[in-house]
């Protein structure tokens, strides 16, 4: 299938996400919500495994430039190539590197001026110093530059940087607290900021310097004192228009890209005409008038560049080229929407929401993916910027973003994950997988909806039984467009359990019968939310819910004291008033007093467990002292679970311990965290947790797994899925591990170690730097009890020798035992 058709299918969900989430500085960039930064290292972070990382950027790239022989990229991300780098990173030809501590928020433009790299964006601080939206990197350190004079600048955007007449020119949307002449564009001579005449009256998206002229484009109507629709030229003293300009759509960004080709100016963006001529997304200025480019198929143009003596145009979702006479696709492997096209050392770099691969069909398991977000074209083939390590086996959605994992289960010895999953890492390449995928301890295998008639569906919950795996969500049967909330897998194919106008959220067995919870999360949407019973042939309503608005339903089911308990967002179920929690005894519904007190405007119960004879509800609640993630029913009243504040996203009871995730804060220490464990005595943070949200916990083969929307766990790259190796087994006894001093220590070439384990099992020997970041895995294998030797040659995972300094050799086992030694690497 051609890239154009394929791309439109693949990027539909991403485009929808763009319209929902948007982005600073652009009308609609294709990106998921930005994940948070990894928290500072914690003592228990060694218990988080590093096996589920991935090499792509975990956000979006918006800009790129060459600096000091290296490629610099900026955007909204926290890691790239398995390296933590905050919104800006450097590619040295082999691997990615951070630029110091990076920048606190997104980077949208880059340029080089007077030998330094300048970064512009929506950030506020650089290395702890206030430097709104502009900062300078000299190759070793960051410096504040301060580009704004107004008192209110949190929502300003900087979209473009360039150098004109030995001055730095910054352009964007600088807000109404700035003087009018400075609201869209300004110049800096290294000391003082100044206006370009009386400026422009709207946001600037891009700039281009040609000879002694500065071309400026965006969404404005006036430049200086003259009408100039979307495009204008500055000659150093006055503004001039390009004829009648380029009328923009009412909701679009106008002109997004400029370049010069064969002596003419080309403008690309989101418009239908240029001057008086129809020109969908691309127009040509010949020095006198605007005209459409012959043969160009109208589209949404995001970037332009001249490479290999041809004009290259990023027209969503394709990359096309023009030699001045004929248009052609660059390649069938490309699809997406790049925001950067940069000629670089004989190649063309494309960066943005892109995918490089060869898919015959959307989700085809035989398809090949080469790269996400950034790649380079040498005129013949594409190459990625993704250095793999054998331990990169995480889960990703379209675009290479971390896959949002909704649910987990353990089925026939495998961990099963469900969510918006499209790809998995193999440790050396990408693998196409499916919305329900199984992990056998070494690789992911998709459990595809391969039965004719099934098209798509995202599971919200899984239920594993000895002879079957059930998935519930919002599944669709084509071509009838009939909804089916539950699918059953018996080892060779999926079968639907009847049809029902409802979105499934949870499944449980109660008195031998399969019980289903459903909800209504959209409007228009399935109206019949509540609890259903499976008779073996049909679903029968047990209790339908009502809410304070059209969004209501059941989110969790559990069995407590022999009765079925439902929790969710409802004010009644089966006609019985109930504030988010109610019980079904097989005959009738009853409420639990007034129920947990919710945050407004409606009840919000996301999890339920029965523990120590008490019912525990998780969600967002209120008591006299504020937000509470857990409420406990002792048979008479609801009380807040002690020691924890905040809001919950998931709750599980595993081996008698409570595992809780969300936006949490420990009362004893005021420590904020995303994941904690209750061992019966106190809450214990799970290291530094994850940099997003955990939505499910599951034990499988002696380890605890967490699934959700995150890209780091315990300070390690971990896309969508993470393994916690501690606290499920009894604590190791004293002397369970022994590790020798390094021989020699300090060392230059290599240092040898001996270690002894008294209990057999999985052993990981790793190297960490003084900030707790993992440098290399020396070995990771299952060993019987005994004594062993190991060696570290001073190299990181990629094989590159690390800088001289202090490092730590760590030996740990999956039962939680660990020991470490300090070593010193000399120059």
C-alpha angles and dihedrals in degrees: 000000000000119000093245095060093037092049095052090054096044096046099043093094091044091051090051088051090052093054090051100042104026119179140242114270099015135066098239122349117183107245140121121238110296115256120228127253119271111265121245112282117278129199094252095050090100087071091066111087122229097211098103103060125122133204104232126094110272093222135014138308116219104168144019138186139169115251127171091347093305132103114245121198129187134191141104108312142113101206140020129181089004090300121117108236122159110232094312132060144171128228113205095187094271109043145355126267135190120243100230111290092333123219128309098235137016128317116217105171140026138187140159119243128173091347096307132103115241121201125194130188146104096307124121106194139042118194089341094307121116108249108152113216099330133072138165128226117195095191095272109036143024123242131192117246106173112209102185138074102186123099094230116056109135093110099039117120130211111202107169142025127188141153119245126173090348093305130111111241119201122192136182139091108314101176139238097287088071123081109270094249091057100044097096107016141013140168133223128201094195094275112036136036118224140172128254097237107295092332126221129301099234146029120308116218103181145000136204129193116210116174108307095342131092114208115203127189139174137093108328138114103202133043113189104325098326132088109256115165110210095321131063141158128227117201096187097274110031141029125237131183130232097240113281090341130219116308110219130214114259092249102029135092096246111214113011103169140030133189140154121238130171091351096307134104116240123199123195131185145090107324140111101214144020119208104328095328129096107246117161108208099327130062138171127221111202095187094271110042146004123254138168118260108254114254096005113142106225115252148134106293118202105167143015133196141160112233131161089003091299133106110245118203126191101214110173117285099002139057111224134177137207127202093194093274113034133042123215140165114259091223142331091238095068125089133154141050118297120197091192131054108173126171107222129175096327095321136089115235116210118190134173134062095348139137126201114201149097113259119168089191136010106276093004106167089215092057122114125223119196105174147348133214097356134036141145130232120209095188093269110043144007125247127190133224093227116120106197126209123195090250097060102108104134130133127257140184127216110309092033092272120146109281114245102235110204100179146007136202140172111234127174093336096314132103110237121203126193129193143080092333122156106149141027132195118242095193092260106036146000124282125197110235136162145253088270113043135171128220115206095185096273109039145014122246122190119233092211127202088239098153111108112260100034114109112164146334138156116225119228097186141012130207118194121199131172095267104022146030118219126201125191128192137096105316125171132210114212142245092016093051089225118161121231117182100196134045126188124211119198099174104281109043146001120254125191121234101224122291129282136172094237142091112242117227108166142010133201141161114244121179089341095307128111111243124196130200118204137182142191111234103161140044120256089030144126106314098198103081122161139069125331135187124216113226094187093265108034143021114248123197113244096175131351120209135227126200142191087262138005093289111082144116147110121310103172140029130191140156117244125175090348095305131104114248123199125196132184144093108324141112095205139016126193087359092300117120109244130161101223098307130069139156132228117203095188093271111042144007126249133181130232101239111281090331128231112323105249135208108259142299098026144356115284118194114161101169143021133192135170109226133166091349092305133105115234122197122196127203138077115324140157134227133165092288100044138260119020125186097194133041124188127212112204095183095276112038144014118245133175115260105247127248102023136085136182134050129312130226099178140008130190137172111217124170091343093306127111117230114196132180135182139081095330141168128193112229095210095058105012085236115157116221143160100218133032140168128217111210095184094271109049145352115264123193115236093234111278090330122212133318094236135019132314113216101176143022125200137172115222128167094346098310133096117236127197124201129188143096107317141107101206135044122184090354092302128114106263119160114205096323132058136178123220109201100190145071098027093091126050114280113271117257124246115287094019089138134030127188126185128222116268118270106243107014118204093034142175109192104024143329125219126214137187124209135180129205123196096193123050121236144089113342125193121192110192141166123228133186125229091272092057096253117144112247103177144347109231093185141347116186146119111266134180118235113290148086123299142175131231136180134203118200097192095260131125126228093279092055094252117134112248127228120274114268146089120323136171128229110211130192116192139167131208091250089070099259116136143165134177144190132205120239131183120219114205128208 
